[in-house]
Amino acid sequence: MLERLVQTITRYSMFQRGQRVGVAVSGGADSVCLLHALRELAPRWDLGLTVLHLDHQLRGEESRQDAVFVREMAAALDLPFELRETDVRALCSQTRDNLEQAARAARLAFFGGLMREGVLDRVAVGHTRSDQAETVLFRFLRGSGTAGLAGIRPVTGDGIVRPMLELERPEIEQYLRERGIGWRSDSSNASHAFARNRIRQALLPQLTREWNPAMTETLAHTADWAQAEEVYWDEQLARLAQTHLIQEPPAVLLRIEALSELPLAVSRRLVRRALEIAKGNLRGIGFEHLSAVFDLAASVEGHGRTQIPGLDIFRSFEWMRIAPPATDNLENRNYRFAPGVPGAVRLPGQNSVLHLELFENTQITEGSKSVYNESVEWLDWNRIRGSVEVRNWRPGDQYQRAGHACAEKIKFLFHEARIPLWERRHWPILTRGEEILWARRFGPAAGFAASSGTSPVLGIRETRE
């Protein structure tokens, strides 16, 4: 069994020589086996081991005795011991996660904190092939796609490794019995209140008896196959996301045209990646939510909106914006500033700065570039002479642009220029009192535009931060 562990560790490059490795030990058979096995194998990589235990405070005295058991085991093996206590039920009420989700989040926070602080380089946990089979079956029953069927990863990007992922639970228990090593039993594992326990105790044994004697191995192979697929797609999606996704935190923008141009398998994964970037994870996101996004993209209306768990999705013209809820609350939408001249204003929610600068006419050069305009735009400062304000567009705003015969509503100009709805809300205009002097992209007002003989002039340019 130890040689199989070595093969798994080597296959996935789990450890580098001299690393400090935390071993997560709950007190159950799997984690106890992992600890004893790694202690025996540690000299091969010159690993420094530390025993980690998280008391979830879910089972009262039983939980406390688990911590005592693990502490004494660490002392008997002459290994450092780190204990963390977390009230997981209280955590559930804060995050609205179920007990299993909250417990997992607490463990990852414990392990991740030690690695971020530089105390540890890796954390090894005791997941087995049996856990892998249960996870794949559980996710299949929930309707997961290929990413879900990849199950438990041998190595994660945040430093978690699983050396026993190719071992099954019965052989682990046999290993411990042969060596006279004891372990603790978690009473909650007998409860059918948890879906995973029902799969472990009833469904998986039934499938093994009645359908496939090698069901655990078959499900584990499914995970291995799916993981290879996901590695391939991760590389492809990094390239596709760079081409098709525009990140404007907290939002992600996606051009509708890309979804129709790409094969369905690719576009589904691209949308899924966009959802993950905007939300931070894919928890609660299922096939029906992807379908809702595609339905919105296919709408002939040109505008629309849908909400899925943790995300608000807008469609406007040829763009789709994916963002957390409340990104467009009124309190973070409207703004009004009175900048000095010369001066600059950082535009809220846009990662850009509007610069107001005074020039003599002789200093004006053609072709000065900015983000939204082909050139810096010029106003006659003599006609303004006074305080100006920069604010966002509001419904009802209208003005007469230079070179046009009459006033037009800016809302009409937005529609004509196909400006997405979410961009309009922060759209900057320059005013003097109630008069609009200038609007981004649409230029100076007719009564304030600079001419060839104007001096001094007010230059307006916008730069991206």
N, C-alpha and C positions, 0 to 999 in steps of 0.2 A: 504493500500500500504506500509506503514511504517513497518508493521509486516512482510510482504513478504520480504522486504529489510533485516530485522533482520534475517529471516530464511536463506537467501542467504549468508549473512555475516557469520553466525554461521556455516552453512553447509561447507563452504570452509575455515573456520578459517582465515578470512581476516585480523582481527585486534587482537592485544594483548593489555591488559589493559595498559593505560598510554602512548601509542604510539603517535608520532607526525605524523600527516597525512596531506599531501598536497592534495587539491581538485582542479583538473584541470578544469577550467571554461573558456569556449570559449565565453559565452554569449548566446548560443543557449539554447533551452528548456531543453534538456537532462541534460546538465551540471549545469544549474541553479537549476533544480529540485534536482540533486544530492547534491549540496551545501546546500540547505535548509533542505533536509531530513537528511543529516549527522549532520548538526548543531543541529537538534532536537534529534538525536539519540546519539550524542557524549557522553553525561553523562553516558550511559550504559557501555562504555568501558573507560571512563575518557580520551577521545581523545583530543589532542591539534590540532586544525585545522589551516591550512594556505591556503589561496586562491592563486592559480597559474594561470597565463595567459601568453600565448605566442602570440605575435603579429608577424604573418608571413609576414607582409608588402606586401600582395598580392592585397589588394583592396583599397589602398590609404586611403582617409579620412574615409571610412567605417570601415577599420581595426582599425584606431586610435580611432574612436568612440566606437568600441567594447571594447577596453582597458579601456576607460574612464568609460563605463557602468559597467564593472566588478570591477574596482577599487572602484567606488561609492557603489556598492553592498557590497563589503567586508567591507567598512567603516561603512555602515548602520548595518551590522551584528557584528561589532566590532571584526573583524578578521584580522590578518596580511595578507599582500598582497605582492606577488612576481611577478614582470613583467620582461619578457625577450623579446627582439626584435631581429628577425633573418630575413635577406634578403634571403628568400627561393629560389627566382629565381637565385640569385648568387650562392647559394648552388647547384642548379641543374647543372649549368655550370661546377662546380668543380667535382661533383660526377657522372654526366651523368645519374642521376636518373630522373624520371618524377616528376611533382609537388607534387603528392600525396606521393610518396616515400620520397622525400626530406623533406616535411613537417612533416611526421611521424618521420623521423630520427632526425629532429630538436627538436621535442617534447620529444622524448626519451632521447636525450642528455641533455635537460633542466632538466627533472625529475631525470634522473640518476645522474647528477652532484650534485643535492641537497641531494640525498640519500648517495652518496659516501662521501660527505663532512660532513655527520652526522647531517645535518640540519633537515632532515625528515627520518622517518622509512618506510613509505608507501606513495604511490601516488594513489589516487582514480580517475578513469576516468569514463565518463558517457555513456559508450556503453550499448546498450539495446538489448532485444531479436530481435527487428526489425533490428538492425545493424548485429546481428548474422545471421539472415536469409539471408540478402543481401550478407554477406561475404561468406557463404556456397554456395549460388547460383553462385556468381561471380567465386569462385574457381572451382566449378564443371564445369562451362562453359569453364574455361581455361584448364581443364583436370587434376586437382589435384587428388592425391591419398588420402588415409585415413587421412594422417597427415594434408593435406590441408583442408579436410572436417571437421576436428576438430574445425575449425573456430577460434573464439576469446576465449582465455582462461580466466576463472574467476580470476585466480591468476597466475602471472608469476614469474619466478625465480629471476627477477631483481626488484621485489617489487611493481609491478603495480597490482592493484586490481580493480574489476569491480562489484560493489554492485548491479547495476541495470540490470544485464544481463538477469534476468528473468522477466523483465517488458517490455511492448510494448509501442511504441511511443504515440499512442492515449491516453492511460491512464495517461501517464506522463503529457501531455498537459492539460488533464482534471484536474489533481491534481493542476496544477499551476493556471488555470482559477478559480477554486473554491476558491482559497486563494488570488486571485488578485495579483499574482506575474507575473511581466512582463519578457520578454526575447527578445533577438535580433534575427533577421533572416539574414542568410548569403546569399547574392545574388548569390554567386557562386553555391549554391545548386540547382538553377533552370537551370543551364547550362547543355545541353546534350553533352557537349564536354567530360565530365567525364563518364566513363563506369558505375561507381557505381550509378551516378544520373539516368542514363537510366534504370538501374535495379530497382531502388527505385520508379521511377515515372511511368514507363511503363510496364516492364516485370513482376515484382512481382505482381502488381495489376491485370494484365491480367491473370496470373496463378491462382490467388486467385479467380477471377470471374469465370473463365472457367474450372478450373481443381480441385481445392481443396480450400474450404473456410477457412481451417485451415493451409494454406501453410506456413505462418510464423512459427507457432508452429511446424509443421512437419519438417521444415528445422532446427529449433533450436534443436529438438530431435535428428536429424541426427548428429548435432555437439556434443551433449551430449554423444551419443553412441560412436562416433569416438574418443572423448577425453578419455573415459574409455579404449578404445583399445590402444591409444597412451601411456597412463600411464603404462599399462601392458608391451607394447613393449619397453618402455624406460628402464624398469627394466631388461628385457631380453637382450637388446642390450648392456647394461653396462657390463654384463657378457660375451656376445659374443665378444664384442670389445676387452676385455682383453685377450681373447683366440686367436682371429684371426687377430687382427690389431696390427701392430708395428708402433708406432709413432716415427718418426725421424724428428722433426720440421725443415722446414715447410712441410715435406712430411709425407704421411701415406703409409705403405706397407701392401699388402694383398696377401696371398698365393692363387694362382689360384685354387688349389685343394679344398679349402674350399667352393668355389662357387658351385662346382659340388656335393660335399658331403652333403651340407645343402639343406633342402627343398627350393623351389624357393621363397616362401614368406619370408623366413628368409634371404636368400642370397641377395634378393633385398634390404631389410632393412639394412643389414650389409654394402652393397655398398653405400647406401644412407648416412649412418652414417659416413663412411670413407670420402665421398665427403664433408659432412658438417664440419668434423674436419679439413680437409685440406683447405677448402675455408673460413671457419668461419661462413658461412650461406648457405642456399639452394636457394638463390634468383636466378631466371633464370634457375634453374635445373628442367627439365621435364622428362616425361616418355621416350622420344626419347633419352635423354642423358644417362639414365640408360641402355637402350637397346644398345647404342654404347659401353658402358663399357663391357656388357656381350658378345657382338660380338667380342670384342678384346680378352676377356678371352677364347673364344671358338676357336680362330684362330689356325690353325694347323701349322702356320709358327713358332710359339715360340717367335717371337719378333714382336712388332708393337707399334703404337702410335696413340692416338686420342686426340683431344682437345674439351672441352666443356666449357661453360661460366665460366671464372675465374679459369680454371684448365687445366693442361697438364698431360696426363695419358700415362704412359709407360708400356708395357708388355715385359718382358725378362725372358725366361725360365719359371720357375714355380712361378714367382713373378710379381705383378703389383704394380707400384708406382704411387701415386696420389699426385700432388704437384701444387703449384701456377705456372703460366707461368714465364719463364725467370729464373727458379731455376738453370738451367745449362748453363747460359751465359759463354762465354769464359773468361770474366773478373773475374768471381768467380769460375772458374774451375781450371786453372793452378796455381801452386805455386812452389816455390823453396826457400829453406832455407839452410843456412850454420851454423849449430849448433856447439857449442863447444863440446868437448869430455872430460869428461862426460858432458852431457846436455840432454835437452828434447825439443821436438817440438810438439806444439798443431796442429793437422792436420785439415786444414780448411774443414768445411762442414761435419765433421764426429764425433764430440763429443768424440774424443779420443786423447791420447798423446803417442808419440813415444819416448821411453827412450833409450839413448845410454850411457852405463856404462862400465868402465874398471874394470877387475878382474884379480887377479892371478889365474892360472889354478886350484890351490887347493881350490879356493872358489866356483868353479862351482858345482852346485847340480842338480841332475836330477829332472825332473818333475815340474820345476818352471812354473807356469801357466800364460798365457796372453790371450788377447781377441781372436786373430785370429790364434795363433799358440799353439800347444799342450805344447811347452816348450819354454823358452827363447832360442834364436838362437845366435850362437857364431861365431865370425870372428877372424882371426889371425891379431892382431893389428900390429905386426912387419911387415907384408906384406903391410899394409895400410899406416901407418906412414905419416900422412899429413891431409890436410883439406878434409872433406867429405861434401856431400850435401844430403839433403832430398828433393825430388821433386815428383810430381805425374807422373804416367805412361803416356807416349806419344806414339802415333802410330809409329810402326817401332822398338820399344825397343825390344832387345833380349839379352839373356845371357845363359851361360852354367851352369846349376845347379849342385851343389855337388852331386856326385853319378850318373851323367848322361854323356853320351858319347859325346854329341855335343850341340851346342847352339840351343835354341828354341825361337821363338817369344812369348813374353808374351801374345799377343793377342790369340795365340793358347792355351796357358795355361788357360786363362780365359774361353775359350769355353769348354775346357776339364773339368774344375772345375765347370762349369755352374754358373759363376759369372755374375749377372745381369749387364746390360749396364751402369746403373747410378752409380753403385759401382766402376766400372773401372775408371771412370773419375778422381776420387780423390785418386786412389790406390797408396800407398807410395812405393817408391824404394829408396835405398841408393846408391849413386854413388861417385866415385873419378874421377874427370874429366869426360871423356866419358864412363868410365867403370862402369858397374852395379855390385855392391858388394852384394846386397841383395834385395829381393822383398818380400813384405808381402805374407804370406802363402806358397810361392814357395821356400823360404829359401835362404841360402848363395850361392854365386857363387863358382864354383869348385876351382878356383885359390886362394880364400880367406877364405875358410872354416877352422875353427880351428880344430886341431887334439889333440890327448891325450897328446902330449908333448908340445903343444903351450902355451906360457905365455909371456906377458899378453894377454888377450882376450877381444874383444869388445862384450859385451852382448846387444842384441836388444830385447826389449819387448814393447808391446803395451797395454795400459790400457784404459778403458772406464772412461770418466769423470762422 
